Amino acid sequence: MPNCPECENALDFELDEVDAGDVVVCDECGTEYEIVGVEPLELSRVDEDDDDDDDEFFDEEEEEEE
């Protein structure tokens, strides 16, 4: 089992049970990770708040240009 990059706790999933694009959550600290690649394993931290803010910024910018 891989470890959480944030708190080093073991993440509760098996590599053969996940695919790229899946989201896993650390049971210890609650951090969410998107699986970017499976061989080798690559995790990308999911920050829901930051993604929403970025989308709103781009939407406003596109409206101004039109």
C-alpha positions in Angstrom: 0.0 0.0 0.0 1.3 3.5 -0.8 1.7 6.2 1.8 0.0 9.6 2.0 2.5 12.3 1.0 0.9 14.6 3.6 0.9 12.6 6.8 2.8 9.4 5.8 -0.2 7.2 6.8 -0.8 4.1 4.6 -3.5 4.9 2.0 -6.2 2.2 2.0 -6.2 1.0 -1.6 -4.4 -1.6 -3.8 -2.6 -0.5 -6.9 -4.4 -3.1 -9.0 -7.8 -1.7 -7.9 -7.4 1.8 -9.2 -7.1 3.6 -12.5 -5.8 7.0 -13.6 -8.4 9.6 -12.8 -9.7 7.9 -9.6 -9.7 9.9 -6.4 -8.5 8.4 -3.1 -8.8 9.9 0.4 -6.4 9.5 3.3 -8.3 8.0 6.2 -6.0 9.8 8.7 -5.8 13.4 7.5 -8.7 13.5 4.9 -6.5 14.8 2.1 -7.8 13.8 -1.4 -5.5 12.7 -4.2 -6.3 12.1 -7.8 -4.4 9.2 -9.3 -2.5 10.7 -12.3 -0.6 7.5 -13.2 -0.5 3.9 -11.9 2.9 2.6 -13.2 4.6 4.3 -11.5 2.1 5.6 -9.0 1.6 9.3 -9.3 -0.7 11.2 -7.0 -1.9 14.8 -7.4 -3.5 16.6 -4.4 -7.1 17.7 -5.0 -7.8 21.2 -3.8 -11.5 21.7 -4.4 -11.6 25.4 -3.2 -8.7 26.5 -5.4 -10.2 24.8 -8.5 -13.5 26.6 -8.1 -11.8 30.0 -7.7 -9.8 29.4 -10.8 -12.8 28.4 -12.9 -14.7 31.6 -11.8 -11.7 33.8 -12.7 -11.4 32.3 -16.2 -15.2 32.6 -16.8 -15.1 36.3 -15.8 -12.1 36.9 -18.0 -13.8 35.3 -21.1 -16.9 37.4 -20.6 -14.9 40.6 -20.6 -13.2 39.7 -23.8 -16.4 39.1 -25.7 
